[in-house]
Amino acid sequence: MSLDRFPVNRVLISLLILIPCVAGVYFNNATEESQVLRVRNEAQKIVDSPKLRSLAAERCIAIASRLFKVEGRVGATAMLYYIGAAPIVGADLTIASIPPGSDVLTIETPDLLLIAELLFHTDRLGPAEQLIGVVLERGESRVATLQLAIKIRIELGSDAEVMQHTEEWARLEPNNPKPYRIQATVHRNHGRWDNFIVAAEEAVELTAPTDWVLQIELVDGYTHLGRIDDARRELNRIQEVRPDLIKLAPVMHARLLLQEGDDQSAEKIIDRCLITYPDDTESLMVKGKLRIAQGDYDLAIGLFGKVQEIDPADEQAYYQLGQAHARVGNKDQGRKYLEQHRRLLDAKIELYGLEQKAAREPQNAEVRRELAAAYSDIGLPRLAEFWTRAARASGGAK
């Protein structure tokens, strides 16, 4: 009997042949998606669980490497996870290649964020910055994206972008003190005390009353600006609840007492601090100013000179040395120190301009190398090292 006489049977046979094919494709796609999910889960463990870091990285790499040949989003996702996790266990990076940009743009936002986090934690800030830029353009998972962008761009020295991100974060979460806390830290690091106070006051207003570190920093900020009444009010409030904490910030306390004219109490605190930390430059500076106030210029010169030896880039030490030498009649020596003070100030103003340029141009490795060299020249090796690392992260190979 011919099947031609029974068209319904022909349809059934065709379906029987087609169903396994469709099921196979569906099964493969489902398997690939489940494998990507497994890679993501292992990568999350790398970030969240330090004890499982190496084991999770090995599993992440093993699963991801089986997906390299898959085209499109799945293969691109697997490749970037492999690249992100490889340095943790010393896996071979030569077998992986950067996927095409068009494929990267199809990767889901949670994966891009997690891969950028892996790159950040393995000091590959340039690629991490590029991925976070892609996610920022999408507008998805906004707060998590801004938080990671802030971490990456702080390390790159892109302060302008950090401030933009914290401002947006504050608008999205107006009751969260963290963006203001970050702003305060950035301003404090650059000695911008007016701006620091504004951000710190916002953070204190929103934060739990147990964030004593922030409140002590606020006292110090007021003191630097000469707002003595505000500093004393905050310090008294801290002393009422946690008097023990004042002992953890002796220089701040002594600096305030000095400005209030209580030289004797300030000196007792500084002397105790110097017994434990004889090379603490802030304590030495306060001690030197106390000696100046008491007319003991020779001892003050010795103290300021020690600061200058420990920290050749401390322009205030040169200024105080110049003033002290002038008072004892060493006018030529005093003039030399005051000239050095002006040179350091000029250099730091120029450095500030370079830092602003670096903030505007996050991929400019050359300006970061200039900053590294300039900071090295004026005796600030920690900042020189920071900008050297930032230059490498921005794509500079030197």
C-alpha positions as CSV (number, residue, x, y, z in Angstrom):
1,M,0.0,0.0,0.0
2,S,1.4,3.4,-1.0
3,L,1.7,6.2,1.4
4,D,0.8,8.6,-1.3
5,R,-2.8,7.7,-0.8
6,F,-2.6,8.8,2.8
7,P,-1.4,12.4,3.1
8,V,-2.1,12.5,6.8
9,N,0.4,9.7,7.3
10,R,3.1,11.6,5.3
11,V,2.6,14.6,7.7
12,L,3.0,12.4,10.7
13,I,6.1,10.9,9.4
14,S,7.6,14.3,8.6
15,L,6.8,15.5,12.1
16,L,8.4,12.4,13.6
17,I,11.6,13.1,11.6
18,L,11.5,16.9,12.5
19,I,10.8,16.7,16.2
20,P,14.1,15.1,17.2
21,C,16.0,17.8,15.2
22,V,14.1,20.7,16.8
23,A,14.4,19.0,20.2
24,G,18.2,18.7,19.6
25,V,18.6,22.3,18.8
26,Y,16.4,23.3,21.8
27,F,18.4,21.0,24.1
28,N,21.7,22.4,22.9
29,N,20.6,26.0,23.4
30,A,19.2,25.1,26.8
31,T,22.5,23.3,27.7
32,E,24.5,26.3,26.6
33,E,22.4,28.7,28.6
34,S,22.7,26.5,31.7
35,Q,26.4,26.4,31.2
36,V,26.7,30.2,31.1
37,L,24.6,30.3,34.3
38,R,27.0,27.9,35.9
39,V,30.0,30.0,34.8
40,R,28.3,33.1,36.3
41,N,27.6,31.3,39.6
42,E,31.2,30.2,40.0
43,A,32.4,33.7,39.1
44,Q,30.2,35.1,41.8
45,K,31.8,32.8,44.3
46,I,35.2,34.2,43.3
47,V,34.0,37.7,44.3
48,D,32.0,36.8,47.3
49,S,33.9,34.0,49.0
50,P,37.7,34.5,49.4
51,K,38.1,30.9,50.8
52,L,36.5,29.4,47.6
53,R,38.3,31.8,45.3
54,S,40.8,29.4,43.7
55,L,38.4,26.5,43.5
56,A,35.7,28.6,42.0
57,A,38.1,30.1,39.5
58,E,39.2,26.7,38.3
59,R,35.5,25.6,37.9
60,C,34.7,28.9,36.1
61,I,37.6,28.4,33.7
62,A,36.8,24.7,33.0
63,I,33.2,25.4,32.2
64,A,33.9,28.5,30.2
65,S,36.6,26.9,28.0
66,R,34.0,24.3,26.8
67,L,31.9,27.2,25.3
68,F,34.7,29.0,23.3
69,K,33.5,27.7,19.9
70,V,29.9,28.8,20.4
71,E,29.2,31.8,18.3
72,G,27.6,35.1,19.4
73,R,26.7,36.0,23.0
74,V,27.3,32.7,24.7
75,G,30.8,32.3,23.3
76,A,31.7,35.9,24.0
77,T,30.4,35.7,27.6
78,A,32.4,32.5,28.2
79,M,35.6,34.0,26.7
80,L,35.4,37.1,28.9
81,Y,34.7,35.0,32.0
82,Y,37.8,32.9,31.2
83,I,39.9,36.0,30.7
84,G,38.6,37.5,34.0
85,A,39.3,34.4,36.1
86,A,42.5,33.1,34.5
87,P,45.1,35.1,36.5
88,I,43.7,33.9,39.8
89,V,44.9,30.3,39.1
90,G,47.5,31.1,36.5
91,A,45.5,29.6,33.6
92,D,46.8,29.9,30.0
93,L,45.5,33.2,28.6
94,T,46.9,32.5,25.1
95,I,44.1,30.1,24.3
96,A,41.5,32.9,24.8
97,S,41.0,35.8,22.5
98,I,39.0,39.1,22.9
99,P,35.6,38.6,21.3
100,P,34.4,41.1,18.7
101,G,32.9,44.3,20.0
102,S,29.6,43.5,18.4
103,D,29.4,40.2,20.4
104,V,30.4,42.0,23.6
105,L,27.5,44.4,23.2
106,T,25.1,41.5,23.3
107,I,26.4,40.2,26.7
108,E,23.8,40.5,29.5
109,T,24.3,43.3,32.0
110,P,24.8,41.0,35.1
111,D,27.6,39.1,33.2
112,L,29.3,42.4,32.1
113,L,29.2,43.7,35.7
114,L,30.6,40.5,37.2
115,I,33.4,40.2,34.5
116,A,34.3,43.9,35.1
117,E,34.5,43.1,38.9
118,L,36.8,40.2,38.2
119,L,39.1,42.4,36.0
120,F,39.1,45.0,38.8
121,H,40.1,42.5,41.4
122,T,43.0,41.3,39.2
123,D,44.3,44.8,38.6
124,R,43.3,45.1,34.9
125,L,41.6,48.4,35.3
126,G,41.7,49.4,31.7
127,P,39.5,46.5,30.4
128,A,37.3,46.8,33.5
129,E,36.8,50.5,32.7
130,Q,35.8,49.7,29.1
131,L,33.2,47.2,30.2
132,I,31.7,49.4,32.8
133,G,31.5,52.1,30.2
134,V,29.3,49.8,28.1
135,V,27.0,49.1,31.1
136,L,26.8,52.8,32.0
137,E,25.4,53.5,28.5
138,R,22.6,50.9,29.0
139,G,21.2,52.5,32.2
140,E,20.5,49.0,33.7
141,S,21.2,48.0,37.3
142,R,22.1,51.6,37.8
143,V,23.2,51.7,41.4
144,A,25.3,48.6,41.2
145,T,26.9,49.9,38.0
146,L,27.7,53.3,39.6
147,Q,29.2,51.6,42.6
148,L,31.6,49.5,40.5
149,A,32.4,52.5,38.2
150,I,33.3,54.5,41.2
151,K,35.7,51.8,42.5
152,I,37.4,51.5,39.1
153,R,37.7,55.2,38.4
154,I,39.0,56.0,41.8
155,E,41.9,53.7,41.0
156,L,42.3,55.3,37.6
157,G,42.5,58.8,39.2
158,S,39.4,59.9,37.3
159,D,38.1,62.1,40.1
160,A,35.7,64.1,37.9
161,E,33.9,61.0,36.8
162,V,33.9,59.7,40.4
163,M,32.2,62.9,41.5
164,Q,29.6,62.6,38.7
165,H,28.8,59.0,39.6
166,T,28.4,59.8,43.3
167,E,26.1,62.7,42.6
168,E,23.9,60.5,40.4
169,W,24.0,57.8,43.1
170,A,22.9,60.3,45.7
171,R,19.9,61.3,43.5
172,L,18.9,57.7,43.1
173,E,19.3,56.9,46.8
174,P,18.9,60.3,48.7
175,N,19.0,58.6,52.1
176,N,22.2,56.7,51.5
177,P,25.3,58.3,53.1
178,K,27.8,56.3,51.1
179,P,28.0,58.6,48.0
180,Y,28.6,61.6,50.3
181,R,31.2,59.6,52.2
182,I,33.1,58.9,49.0
183,Q,32.9,62.6,48.0
184,A,34.3,63.6,51.4
185,T,37.2,61.1,51.0
186,V,38.1,62.4,47.5
187,H,38.1,66.0,48.7
188,R,40.1,65.2,51.9
189,N,42.8,63.4,49.8
190,H,43.3,66.6,47.8
191,G,43.1,68.9,50.8
192,R,39.9,70.6,49.6
193,W,38.6,71.2,53.1
194,D,35.7,73.5,52.1
195,N,34.3,70.8,49.8
196,F,35.1,68.1,52.3
197,I,33.0,69.8,55.0
198,V,30.0,70.0,52.7
199,A,30.1,66.3,51.8
200,A,31.0,65.2,55.3
201,E,28.1,67.1,56.8
202,E,25.7,65.5,54.4
203,A,27.1,62.1,55.2
204,V,26.9,62.7,59.0
205,E,23.3,63.8,58.6
206,L,22.4,60.5,57.0
207,T,24.7,58.0,58.6
208,A,24.2,56.1,61.8
209,P,25.5,57.9,64.9
210,T,28.1,55.1,65.5
211,D,30.2,56.2,62.5
212,W,32.7,57.9,64.8
213,V,35.5,57.9,62.3
214,L,33.5,60.2,60.0
215,Q,32.6,62.5,62.9
216,I,36.2,62.7,64.0
217,E,37.2,63.5,60.4
218,L,34.6,66.3,60.5
219,V,36.2,67.8,63.6
220,D,39.6,67.7,61.8
221,G,38.0,69.4,58.8
222,Y,36.6,72.2,60.9
223,T,40.0,72.6,62.6
224,H,41.8,72.9,59.2
225,L,39.4,75.7,58.2
226,G,39.7,77.5,61.5
227,R,36.1,76.9,62.4
228,I,37.1,76.3,66.0
229,D,33.6,76.6,67.6
230,D,32.2,74.0,65.2
231,A,35.1,71.7,65.9
232,R,34.8,72.0,69.6
233,R,31.0,71.4,69.5
234,E,31.5,68.2,67.5
235,L,34.4,67.0,69.7
236,N,32.4,67.6,72.9
237,R,29.5,65.6,71.5
238,I,31.9,62.7,70.7
239,Q,33.5,62.9,74.2
240,E,30.1,62.6,75.9
241,V,29.4,59.3,74.3
242,R,32.8,57.8,73.4
243,P,35.6,59.6,75.2
244,D,37.9,56.7,74.4
245,L,37.8,57.5,70.7
246,I,39.5,60.9,71.2
247,K,42.6,59.1,72.2
248,L,42.7,57.4,68.8
249,A,43.0,60.8,67.1
250,P,45.6,62.6,69.2
251,V,47.0,64.9,66.5
252,M,43.6,66.1,65.6
253,H,42.8,66.8,69.3
254,A,46.2,68.6,69.8
255,R,45.7,70.7,66.7
256,L,42.4,71.9,68.0
257,L,43.8,72.6,71.5
258,L,46.7,74.6,69.9
259,Q,44.2,76.7,67.9
260,E,42.2,77.3,71.1
261,G,45.4,78.5,72.9
262,D,45.7,75.6,75.3
263,D,49.3,75.0,74.4
264,Q,50.1,73.0,77.6
265,S,47.4,70.3,77.0
266,A,48.3,70.1,73.3
267,E,52.0,69.5,74.1
268,K,51.2,66.7,76.6
269,I,49.2,64.9,74.0
270,I,51.8,65.3,71.3
271,D,54.6,64.2,73.6
272,R,52.8,61.0,74.4
273,C,52.2,60.4,70.7
274,L,55.9,61.0,69.8
275,I,57.0,58.5,72.4
276,T,55.1,55.8,70.4
277,Y,55.5,57.3,66.9
278,P,58.7,59.4,66.9
279,D,58.7,59.9,63.1
280,D,55.0,61.0,62.8
281,T,55.3,64.1,60.7
282,E,52.0,65.6,61.8
283,S,53.0,65.3,65.5
284,L,56.4,66.8,64.8
285,M,54.8,69.8,63.0
286,V,52.4,70.5,65.9
287,K,55.4,70.2,68.3
288,G,57.4,72.6,66.2
289,K,54.6,75.2,66.2
290,L,54.3,74.9,70.0
291,R,58.1,75.6,70.2
292,I,57.7,78.6,68.0
293,A,54.8,79.9,70.2
294,Q,57.1,79.6,73.2
295,G,60.0,81.3,71.4
296,D,62.3,78.2,71.3
297,Y,63.2,78.7,67.7
298,D,66.3,76.4,67.6
299,L,64.3,73.4,68.8
300,A,61.6,74.3,66.4
301,I,64.1,74.3,63.5
302,G,65.3,70.8,64.5
303,L,61.7,69.5,64.6
304,F,60.8,71.1,61.2
305,G,64.1,69.8,59.8
306,K,63.2,66.3,60.8
307,V,59.8,66.6,59.1
308,Q,61.6,67.8,55.9
309,E,64.0,64.8,56.0
310,I,61.1,62.3,56.5
311,D,58.8,63.9,53.9
312,P,60.8,66.1,51.4
313,A,57.5,67.0,49.7
314,D,55.9,68.7,52.8
315,E,55.8,72.3,51.7
316,Q,54.7,73.4,55.2
317,A,57.9,72.1,56.7
318,Y,59.9,74.4,54.3
319,Y,57.7,77.3,55.1
320,Q,58.1,76.9,58.9
321,L,61.8,76.4,58.5
322,G,62.0,79.6,56.5
323,Q,60.1,81.6,59.1
324,A,62.1,80.1,62.0
325,H,65.5,80.8,60.4
326,A,64.4,84.3,59.7
327,R,63.5,84.9,63.3
328,V,66.9,83.8,64.6
329,G,68.7,86.0,62.0
330,N,69.6,83.4,59.4
331,K,68.0,85.4,56.6
332,D,69.8,83.8,53.7
333,Q,68.9,80.3,54.9
334,G,65.4,81.3,55.6
335,R,65.0,82.7,52.1
336,K,66.2,79.4,50.6
337,Y,63.6,77.4,52.5
338,L,60.8,79.9,51.6
339,E,61.9,79.6,47.9
340,Q,61.7,75.8,48.2
341,H,58.2,76.2,49.7
342,R,57.1,78.3,46.7
343,R,58.6,75.8,44.3
344,L,56.7,72.9,45.9
345,L,53.5,74.9,45.9
346,D,54.0,75.7,42.2
347,A,54.7,72.1,41.4
348,K,51.6,70.9,43.3
349,I,49.5,73.4,41.4
350,E,50.9,72.1,38.1
351,L,50.2,68.5,39.4
352,Y,46.6,69.5,40.2
353,G,46.2,70.6,36.6
354,L,47.6,67.3,35.3
355,E,45.3,65.4,37.7
356,Q,42.3,67.3,36.2
357,K,43.5,66.4,32.7
358,A,43.8,62.7,33.8
359,A,40.3,62.9,35.2
360,R,38.9,64.2,31.9
361,E,40.9,61.6,29.9
362,P,40.6,58.2,31.6
363,Q,42.4,56.4,28.7
364,N,45.3,58.9,28.5
365,A,48.3,56.8,29.8
366,E,50.9,59.5,28.9
367,V,49.4,62.1,31.3
368,R,49.5,59.5,34.1
369,R,53.1,58.8,33.4
370,E,53.8,62.5,33.6
371,L,52.1,62.5,37.0
372,A,54.1,59.5,38.2
373,A,57.4,61.2,37.2
374,A,56.4,64.5,38.7
375,Y,55.4,63.0,42.0
376,S,58.6,61.0,42.1
377,D,60.6,64.2,41.5
378,I,59.1,66.0,44.5
379,G,59.5,63.0,46.8
380,L,56.1,61.4,46.9
381,P,56.8,57.7,46.0
382,R,53.3,56.5,47.1
383,L,51.5,58.8,44.7
384,A,54.2,58.1,42.0
385,E,53.4,54.4,42.3
386,F,49.7,55.0,42.2
387,W,50.0,57.0,38.9
388,T,52.3,54.4,37.4
389,R,49.7,51.7,38.1
390,A,47.0,54.0,36.7
391,A,49.1,54.5,33.5
392,R,49.4,50.7,33.0
393,A,45.6,50.3,33.6
394,S,44.9,53.0,31.0
395,G,46.7,51.1,28.3
396,G,50.2,52.3,28.8
397,A,52.7,49.5,28.4
398,K,55.7,51.4,29.7
